[in-house]
Amino acid sequence: MRITNFSTLVLAATLLLGACSKKNSEETLPDMVVPPDPGPIAASAADRVYLADQSSNTVSVHDPSTNRLLGVIRLGKGRPEFLSPLYDMESNVHGLGVSPDGKTLSVIATLTNAVIFIDLATNTVKGKVYVDRNPHEGFFTPDGKQFWVAVRGKDYVTVIDVEKLQVVKNIATEHEPSMVVFRPDGKVAFVDHSQTAMLDVIDVKTREVTARVPVVSKFSPNLVVTADGQQVWLTHKDVGKVTVLNAQTYAVEGVIDTGPGTNHVNMAGPGGGTRFSGASAGDFAYVTVGGENAVKVYSRQRQLLATIPVGANPHGLWPNGDGSKLYVGLENGDALVSIDTKTNTKLTETGSGQAPQALLYVVKAGGGSPGTGNLEAFTPVTPVNIRLVPLGTQPVPGVGGGATIRPTEDLDEMVLALKQLAANTTYTLYLSDNKTTLVAPEPVISFKTDAEGAVEVNAYYQIRLRLAGRFAVVVLGDKNPAGAVTLTQP
């Protein structure tokens, strides 16, 4: 593991912006009343785990005391039904937040620009607020009165009045904000970005950016604040790293090389656990590394302590109330995994909704009375995962990629994600009777890589019926069977 320290660089580069403007009295907010730290809370039958399911457009509801999927809250139809011009439900269910009292779940649908508020006692929608293009992740303020959401398709964080269900403010940020979380004292919010190598620090009272901290890459999908208010950990999916900075001084303490597909991060460990407004407690940081199908465990001092194999492409993760267990969603496994944080071993795996993204563990959901009404029955089906590697090689994390195939409404969804191909080049995925040369080839989809030689595309048709005795092969060119075989199954 290589650790790089950027403290001196960042302290010199941080821009203090708060003194540049003065808010008038009408825009200045009173000091926020912050709830006390609840401390570790033992698990109970009233706890719930929620997963945002991007392909089935549902929220999966699990009882962690029985490791059972209770059902789903349906917010839209499964892919690709959202392509209809008459579609009027939500699509790309992706982000989650929960109110400090555990009574209200917020769900963010990125494609339909919706923030949906759900009563966790009844599992019913309390209301919706439609914001601007492609909202991603957000959280309630520590007092529970506002919900702040990063609008990834724009350059601001949108502030929603939770009682009125109205947008009250857009706070300008760097380009494409990704997520917003709050320091537990309620004074500061942290915002990372998807297209800007910068972390914004926002004064919650004035709703202004007061500092901008340079980070190591432009794509940071996730961040967490430690419950003691001392550190922020943020991930960099494009380069496989995690940045750790001081949440008081905003100085970068170090950068960790974590691995390809680094996605979400959270704190856990005995005596720790979930808190409120995007904070969690614990002596250890847990990081999902999708390219290695693993969760990695680090000390607060950034030392690697364990690597836990969990399954296909781990994405969201969250600790229980006392930090003794951690729950992980498998994006390409359509499942929920639990981890014992004392032994750092995988305990259970339970089928869930399709393509889970964000995950939340809610202590005493619904105020201690989580209902099971209004949940739709859901039968999980384990996806087919096909690994693709350069011809004649063995699998290496971050090289090649794979295809995930799952049933949707009436068809199959195939998600093809590949890396380290030639830049700006067209290829075709075929099914073939031979994995080194094309025999009886059937083209599945043609695609063009981006400037970095990567691609992620979806295809919808009855592909699972065609897989028996066949191999997935990627060939150079646009439906050219004579093209060179580039990737194949190992």
C-alpha positions as CSV (number, residue, x, y, z in Angstrom):
1,M,0.0,0.0,0.0
2,R,1.3,3.5,-0.9
3,I,0.3,6.5,1.1
4,T,0.9,10.0,-0.1
5,N,0.7,13.1,2.2
6,F,-0.5,16.3,0.6
7,S,-1.0,18.4,3.8
8,T,1.4,21.2,2.9
9,L,0.1,21.4,-0.7
10,V,-3.5,21.6,0.3
11,L,-3.0,24.1,3.1
12,A,-1.3,26.4,0.6
13,A,-4.0,25.8,-2.1
14,T,-7.2,26.0,0.0
15,L,-9.2,29.1,-0.9
16,L,-11.1,30.8,1.9
17,L,-14.1,32.3,0.2
18,G,-16.5,33.2,3.0
19,A,-15.1,36.7,3.6
20,C,-15.8,37.7,0.0
21,S,-19.5,38.3,0.5
22,K,-21.9,39.2,3.3
23,K,-25.4,37.8,3.5
24,N,-28.3,40.1,4.4
25,S,-30.3,39.4,7.5
26,E,-33.2,37.8,5.6
27,E,-30.9,35.1,4.3
28,T,-29.0,34.4,7.6
29,L,-30.3,31.4,9.4
30,P,-30.4,30.9,13.2
31,D,-28.0,28.5,14.8
32,M,-29.0,24.9,14.3
33,V,-30.2,22.8,17.2
34,V,-28.2,19.6,16.9
35,P,-29.3,16.4,18.6
36,P,-26.9,14.8,21.0
37,D,-24.7,11.9,19.9
38,P,-26.8,8.8,20.7
39,G,-23.7,6.7,21.1
40,P,-23.7,3.0,20.2
41,I,-27.2,1.4,20.0
42,A,-27.6,-2.3,20.2
43,A,-29.4,-4.0,17.3
44,S,-33.1,-4.7,17.6
45,A,-36.0,-6.1,15.6
46,A,-37.1,-2.6,14.8
47,D,-33.9,-1.9,12.8
48,R,-34.1,-2.0,9.0
49,V,-31.7,-2.0,6.0
50,Y,-32.7,-0.1,2.9
51,L,-31.2,-0.4,-0.5
52,A,-31.8,1.8,-3.6
53,D,-32.3,-0.6,-6.5
54,Q,-31.4,1.2,-9.8
55,S,-32.6,-1.5,-12.3
56,S,-35.8,-2.6,-10.6
57,N,-36.5,1.0,-9.5
58,T,-37.4,-0.2,-6.0
59,V,-36.2,0.3,-2.4
60,S,-35.5,-3.1,-0.8
61,V,-36.4,-3.4,2.8
62,H,-34.5,-6.0,4.9
63,D,-34.9,-7.1,8.6
64,P,-31.3,-7.5,9.8
65,S,-32.4,-9.4,12.9
66,T,-33.7,-12.2,10.7
67,N,-31.6,-11.6,7.5
68,R,-34.8,-11.6,5.5
69,L,-36.0,-9.5,2.6
70,L,-39.4,-8.2,3.7
71,G,-40.3,-6.7,0.3
72,V,-39.8,-3.7,-1.8
73,I,-41.2,-0.2,-2.0
74,R,-41.9,0.2,-5.7
75,L,-41.2,3.7,-7.1
76,G,-41.0,2.8,-10.8
77,K,-41.0,-0.1,-13.3
78,G,-38.0,-2.1,-14.0
79,R,-35.7,-1.2,-16.9
80,P,-36.3,-0.6,-19.8
81,E,-39.9,0.4,-19.3
82,F,-38.9,4.0,-18.5
83,L,-38.2,4.5,-22.3
84,S,-42.0,4.8,-23.0
85,P,-43.2,8.4,-23.7
86,L,-46.1,7.7,-21.4
87,Y,-43.9,6.7,-18.4
88,D,-44.9,8.7,-15.3
89,M,-43.1,6.9,-12.5
90,E,-39.5,7.2,-11.2
91,S,-36.3,5.9,-12.8
92,N,-32.8,5.2,-11.7
93,V,-33.5,4.9,-8.0
94,H,-30.0,5.6,-6.7
95,G,-29.5,7.7,-3.6
96,L,-30.7,7.4,0.0
97,G,-30.8,9.6,3.1
98,V,-32.6,9.2,6.5
99,S,-33.9,11.8,8.9
100,P,-32.1,12.0,12.3
101,D,-35.2,10.6,14.1
102,G,-35.3,7.6,11.7
103,K,-38.9,8.3,10.6
104,T,-38.4,9.5,7.0
105,L,-36.4,8.0,4.2
106,S,-35.3,10.2,1.3
107,V,-34.8,8.4,-2.1
108,I,-33.2,10.1,-5.1
109,A,-34.1,9.0,-8.6
110,T,-31.4,10.4,-10.9
111,L,-33.1,10.0,-14.2
112,T,-36.4,11.6,-13.3
113,N,-34.8,14.3,-11.1
114,A,-36.9,13.3,-8.0
115,V,-36.4,13.4,-4.3
116,I,-39.0,11.1,-2.7
117,F,-39.8,11.2,1.0
118,I,-41.1,8.0,2.5
119,D,-42.8,7.4,5.9
120,L,-41.0,4.4,7.4
121,A,-43.8,3.5,9.7
122,T,-46.1,2.9,6.7
123,N,-43.7,2.6,3.8
124,T,-45.8,5.2,1.9
125,V,-44.7,8.2,-0.1
126,K,-45.2,11.4,1.9
127,G,-44.3,13.7,-1.0
128,K,-41.9,14.3,-3.9
129,V,-39.8,17.3,-4.9
130,Y,-38.5,17.5,-8.4
131,V,-35.2,19.3,-8.8
132,D,-32.8,20.0,-11.6
133,R,-30.9,17.5,-13.8
134,N,-29.4,14.3,-12.3
135,P,-29.5,14.7,-8.5
136,H,-27.2,12.0,-7.0
137,E,-26.8,11.9,-3.2
138,G,-27.9,14.0,-0.2
139,F,-28.7,14.1,3.5
140,F,-30.9,15.7,6.0
141,T,-29.4,18.4,8.1
142,P,-28.7,17.4,11.7
143,D,-31.9,19.1,12.9
144,G,-33.9,17.3,10.3
145,K,-35.6,20.4,8.9
146,Q,-33.8,20.5,5.6
147,F,-32.7,18.0,2.9
148,W,-29.6,19.0,0.9
149,V,-29.0,17.1,-2.4
150,A,-26.1,17.4,-4.8
151,V,-27.4,18.1,-8.3
152,R,-24.8,16.3,-10.4
153,G,-26.1,17.7,-13.8
154,K,-25.6,21.2,-12.5
155,D,-23.3,23.2,-10.4
156,Y,-25.1,23.5,-7.1
157,V,-26.6,21.8,-4.0
158,T,-30.3,22.2,-3.7
159,V,-31.8,22.8,-0.3
160,I,-35.3,21.4,0.4
161,D,-37.6,22.5,3.2
162,V,-38.8,19.1,4.5
163,E,-42.0,20.3,6.1
164,K,-43.1,22.4,3.1
165,L,-41.5,20.0,0.5
166,Q,-40.2,23.0,-1.4
167,V,-36.9,24.1,-2.8
168,V,-35.7,27.1,-0.8
169,K,-32.1,27.6,-2.1
170,N,-29.5,26.5,-4.6
171,I,-26.0,26.8,-3.3
172,A,-23.4,27.3,-6.0
173,T,-20.5,24.7,-6.0
174,E,-17.8,23.4,-8.3
175,H,-18.9,21.5,-11.5
176,E,-21.1,18.4,-11.0
177,P,-21.5,18.0,-7.2
178,S,-21.8,14.4,-6.2
179,M,-22.7,14.0,-2.5
180,V,-23.3,16.2,0.5
181,V,-22.8,15.2,4.2
182,F,-22.7,17.3,7.4
183,R,-20.2,17.5,10.2
184,P,-22.1,16.4,13.3
185,D,-22.0,19.9,14.9
186,G,-24.2,21.1,12.1
187,K,-21.9,24.0,11.2
188,V,-20.3,22.6,8.0
189,A,-21.3,20.6,5.0
190,F,-18.9,18.8,2.7
191,V,-19.5,18.3,-1.0
192,D,-17.4,16.2,-3.4
193,H,-17.8,16.2,-7.2
194,S,-18.0,14.0,-10.3
195,Q,-16.1,16.2,-12.7
196,T,-14.0,18.5,-10.5
197,A,-10.9,17.5,-8.4
198,M,-12.1,19.6,-5.5
199,L,-13.9,19.2,-2.1
200,D,-16.2,22.1,-1.3
201,V,-16.8,23.2,2.3
202,I,-20.1,25.0,3.0
203,D,-21.0,27.1,6.0
204,V,-24.4,25.8,6.8
205,K,-25.7,29.0,8.4
206,T,-24.7,31.3,5.6
207,R,-25.1,28.6,2.9
208,E,-21.9,29.7,1.2
209,V,-18.7,27.9,0.2
210,T,-16.0,28.9,2.6
211,A,-13.2,26.7,1.4
212,R,-12.2,24.6,-1.6
213,V,-9.8,21.7,-1.1
214,P,-7.9,20.2,-4.1
215,V,-8.1,16.4,-4.2
216,V,-6.4,13.8,-6.4
217,S,-9.0,13.2,-9.1
218,K,-12.2,14.6,-10.5
219,F,-14.5,11.7,-9.8
220,S,-15.5,11.3,-6.2
221,P,-18.8,9.4,-5.8
222,N,-19.0,9.1,-2.0
223,L,-17.8,10.5,1.3
224,V,-18.3,10.1,5.1
225,V,-17.7,12.3,8.1
226,T,-16.5,10.6,11.3
227,A,-18.9,11.1,14.2
228,D,-16.2,12.8,16.3
229,G,-16.1,15.5,13.7
230,Q,-12.4,15.1,13.0
231,Q,-12.1,13.4,9.6
232,V,-13.7,13.2,6.2
233,W,-13.0,10.2,4.0
234,L,-13.9,10.5,0.3
235,T,-13.5,8.0,-2.5
236,H,-12.1,8.4,-6.1
237,K,-13.6,5.8,-8.3
238,D,-11.7,6.7,-11.5
239,V,-8.2,6.3,-10.0
240,G,-8.9,3.8,-7.1
241,K,-8.0,6.0,-4.2
242,V,-9.4,7.4,-1.0
243,T,-8.5,10.9,0.4
244,V,-8.6,11.5,4.1
245,L,-8.7,15.1,5.4
246,N,-9.0,16.9,8.7
247,A,-12.7,18.0,9.1
248,Q,-11.7,21.0,11.2
249,T,-8.7,22.4,9.4
250,Y,-9.5,20.9,5.9
251,A,-5.8,19.8,5.6
252,V,-5.4,16.6,3.7
253,E,-3.9,13.9,6.0
254,G,-3.1,11.4,3.2
255,V,-4.2,9.5,0.2
256,I,-4.6,5.8,0.0
257,D,-4.3,3.5,-3.0
258,T,-7.3,1.3,-2.5
259,G,-7.9,-0.4,-5.8
260,P,-9.9,-0.3,-9.1
261,G,-13.6,0.6,-8.8
262,T,-13.2,2.2,-5.3
263,N,-16.8,3.3,-4.6
264,H,-18.2,3.9,-1.1
265,V,-16.6,4.4,2.3
266,N,-18.0,4.2,5.9
267,M,-16.8,3.9,9.5
268,A,-17.6,1.0,11.8
269,G,-16.1,-1.2,14.5
270,P,-17.1,-2.2,18.0
271,G,-18.4,0.9,19.9
272,G,-19.0,2.7,16.6
273,G,-22.0,2.6,14.4
274,T,-24.4,4.8,12.3
275,R,-25.1,8.3,13.5
276,F,-27.0,11.1,11.6
277,S,-26.6,13.3,8.5
278,G,-24.0,11.2,6.8
279,A,-21.8,10.6,9.8
280,S,-20.7,7.3,11.4
281,A,-18.5,6.2,14.3
282,G,-15.8,3.6,14.6
283,D,-12.1,3.1,14.7
284,F,-12.0,1.6,11.2
285,A,-12.9,2.7,7.7
286,Y,-14.5,0.2,5.3
287,V,-14.2,0.8,1.6
288,T,-16.0,-1.1,-1.3
289,V,-13.6,-1.9,-4.1
290,G,-15.8,-3.1,-7.0
291,G,-12.9,-4.2,-9.2
292,E,-11.7,-6.6,-6.6
293,N,-15.2,-7.8,-5.4
294,A,-14.0,-6.9,-1.9
295,V,-14.3,-4.6,1.1
296,K,-11.0,-3.2,2.5
297,V,-10.6,-2.2,6.1
298,Y,-8.3,0.6,7.2
299,S,-7.3,2.2,10.5
300,R,-8.0,5.9,11.1
301,Q,-4.3,6.3,10.4
302,R,-4.8,4.8,6.9
303,Q,-3.2,1.5,7.4
304,L,-4.7,-1.5,5.6
305,L,-5.9,-4.1,8.1
306,A,-8.0,-6.6,6.1
307,T,-9.4,-7.4,2.7
308,I,-12.8,-9.1,2.8
309,P,-14.1,-11.0,-0.3
310,V,-17.8,-10.2,-0.5
311,G,-19.2,-10.9,-4.0
312,A,-19.9,-9.2,-7.3
313,N,-19.2,-5.5,-7.3
314,P,-19.8,-4.2,-3.8
315,H,-21.3,-0.7,-3.9
316,G,-23.0,0.9,-0.9
317,L,-22.3,0.1,2.8
318,W,-23.4,1.2,6.2
319,P,-22.8,0.0,9.8
320,N,-25.5,-1.0,12.3
321,G,-26.2,1.0,15.5
322,D,-23.2,-0.2,17.5
323,G,-20.7,-0.8,14.7
324,S,-20.5,-4.6,15.3
325,K,-21.8,-5.4,11.8
326,L,-21.5,-3.8,8.4
327,Y,-24.0,-4.2,5.6
328,V,-22.9,-4.1,1.9
329,G,-25.0,-4.1,-1.3
330,L,-23.7,-6.1,-4.2
331,E,-24.5,-4.1,-7.4
332,N,-23.8,-7.0,-9.7
333,G,-25.0,-9.7,-7.3
334,D,-28.4,-8.2,-6.4
335,A,-27.8,-9.1,-2.8
336,L,-27.2,-7.8,0.7
337,V,-24.1,-9.0,2.6
338,S,-23.4,-8.7,6.3
339,I,-19.9,-8.5,7.8
340,D,-18.7,-9.1,11.4
341,T,-16.5,-6.1,12.1
342,K,-14.7,-7.8,15.0
343,T,-13.4,-10.7,12.8
344,N,-13.8,-8.9,9.5
345,T,-15.5,-11.8,7.9
346,K,-18.5,-12.2,5.7
347,L,-21.5,-13.6,7.6
348,T,-24.6,-13.7,5.4
349,E,-25.8,-13.0,1.9
350,T,-29.5,-12.3,1.1
351,G,-31.1,-11.7,-2.3
352,S,-32.4,-8.2,-2.9
353,G,-33.6,-5.8,-5.5
354,Q,-31.8,-5.3,-8.8
355,A,-28.5,-3.3,-9.1
356,P,-28.4,-1.9,-5.5
357,Q,-26.6,1.4,-5.2
358,A,-26.8,3.4,-1.9
359,L,-27.5,1.5,1.3
360,L,-28.7,2.7,4.7
361,Y,-29.0,1.0,8.1
362,V,-31.7,2.7,10.1
363,V,-31.8,2.2,13.9
364,K,-35.4,1.9,15.2
365,A,-36.9,2.7,11.8
366,G,-40.2,4.5,11.7
367,G,-39.5,5.8,15.2
368,G,-39.3,2.3,16.5
369,S,-42.3,1.0,14.7
370,P,-41.3,0.0,11.2
371,G,-44.3,-1.2,9.3
372,T,-44.5,-4.1,6.8
373,G,-47.6,-2.7,5.1
374,N,-47.4,-1.4,1.5
375,L,-44.4,-3.6,0.7
376,E,-44.5,-5.4,-2.6
377,A,-43.3,-9.0,-2.7
378,F,-40.1,-9.5,-4.6
379,T,-38.4,-12.7,-5.7
380,P,-34.7,-12.1,-6.2
381,V,-32.9,-13.8,-9.1
382,T,-29.1,-14.0,-9.0
383,P,-27.6,-12.3,-12.1
384,V,-25.2,-14.0,-14.5
385,N,-21.8,-12.4,-14.3
386,I,-19.3,-13.0,-17.2
387,R,-15.7,-11.9,-16.7
388,L,-13.9,-10.7,-19.8
389,V,-10.1,-10.5,-20.1
390,P,-7.5,-9.8,-22.8
391,L,-7.0,-12.8,-25.0
392,G,-4.5,-15.3,-23.5
393,T,-4.4,-13.7,-20.1
394,Q,-5.7,-14.4,-16.6
395,P,-8.1,-12.0,-14.7
396,V,-6.4,-8.9,-13.3
397,P,-8.4,-6.3,-11.3
398,G,-9.1,-3.2,-13.4
399,V,-8.2,-4.8,-16.7
400,G,-10.9,-5.8,-19.1
401,G,-14.2,-6.0,-17.2
402,G,-17.3,-8.0,-17.6
403,A,-21.0,-8.2,-18.3
404,T,-23.9,-8.6,-15.8
405,I,-27.1,-10.1,-17.1
406,R,-30.4,-10.0,-15.1
407,P,-34.1,-10.4,-16.0
408,T,-36.1,-7.2,-16.0
409,E,-39.8,-6.7,-16.9
410,D,-40.1,-8.8,-20.1
411,L,-36.5,-8.8,-21.3
412,D,-33.0,-9.3,-19.9
413,E,-30.7,-6.4,-19.0
414,M,-27.0,-6.7,-19.8
415,V,-24.7,-4.1,-18.3
416,L,-21.3,-4.2,-20.1
417,A,-18.4,-2.4,-18.3
418,L,-14.9,-2.5,-19.7
419,K,-11.6,-0.7,-19.2
420,Q,-8.1,-0.4,-20.7
421,L,-9.2,-0.8,-24.3
422,A,-8.0,1.5,-27.1
423,A,-9.4,5.0,-26.8
424,N,-12.2,6.2,-29.0
425,T,-12.4,2.9,-30.7
426,T,-15.4,0.8,-31.8
427,Y,-15.8,-2.8,-30.7
428,T,-18.6,-5.4,-30.9
429,L,-19.6,-8.0,-28.2
430,Y,-20.5,-11.3,-29.8
431,L,-21.7,-14.7,-28.6
432,S,-19.6,-17.4,-30.1
433,D,-19.2,-21.2,-30.0
434,N,-15.4,-20.7,-29.4
435,K,-13.8,-18.2,-27.0
436,T,-10.6,-17.6,-29.0
437,T,-12.1,-17.2,-32.5
438,L,-15.6,-16.4,-33.7
439,V,-17.6,-19.5,-34.5
440,A,-21.3,-19.1,-35.4
441,P,-21.1,-15.5,-34.1
442,E,-24.2,-13.6,-32.9
443,P,-23.6,-9.9,-32.4
444,V,-25.0,-8.5,-29.2
445,I,-24.0,-4.8,-29.1
446,S,-21.5,-2.5,-30.8
447,F,-20.0,0.3,-28.7
448,K,-17.3,3.0,-28.8
449,T,-14.9,3.6,-25.9
450,D,-14.2,7.0,-24.4
451,A,-11.0,9.0,-24.4
452,E,-9.6,6.7,-21.6
453,G,-10.5,3.4,-23.3
454,A,-13.4,2.7,-21.0
455,V,-17.1,2.0,-21.7
456,E,-20.3,1.2,-19.8
457,V,-23.4,0.4,-21.9
458,N,-26.7,-1.4,-21.5
459,A,-28.5,-3.8,-23.9
460,Y,-32.0,-5.3,-23.5
461,Y,-33.2,-8.5,-25.1
462,Q,-33.6,-12.2,-24.3
463,I,-29.9,-12.9,-23.9
464,R,-30.0,-15.5,-21.2
465,L,-31.7,-18.0,-23.5
466,R,-28.7,-17.7,-25.8
467,L,-25.9,-18.3,-23.3
468,A,-25.9,-22.1,-23.0
469,G,-22.7,-23.5,-24.6
470,R,-21.7,-20.0,-25.8
471,F,-18.9,-17.6,-25.0
472,A,-18.8,-13.8,-24.8
473,V,-16.1,-12.4,-27.0
474,V,-15.2,-8.7,-27.7
475,V,-14.0,-8.1,-31.3
476,L,-12.4,-5.0,-32.8
477,G,-14.7,-3.2,-35.2
478,D,-18.4,-2.5,-35.8
479,K,-20.0,-5.9,-36.3
480,N,-17.0,-7.1,-38.2
481,P,-16.6,-10.9,-37.7
482,A,-13.2,-10.7,-39.2
483,G,-12.0,-8.3,-36.6
484,A,-9.3,-9.2,-34.0
485,V,-10.5,-10.9,-30.8
486,T,-9.7,-8.5,-28.0
487,L,-11.4,-9.7,-24.9
488,T,-12.8,-13.2,-24.0
489,Q,-13.8,-15.3,-21.1
490,P,-10.9,-16.7,-19.1
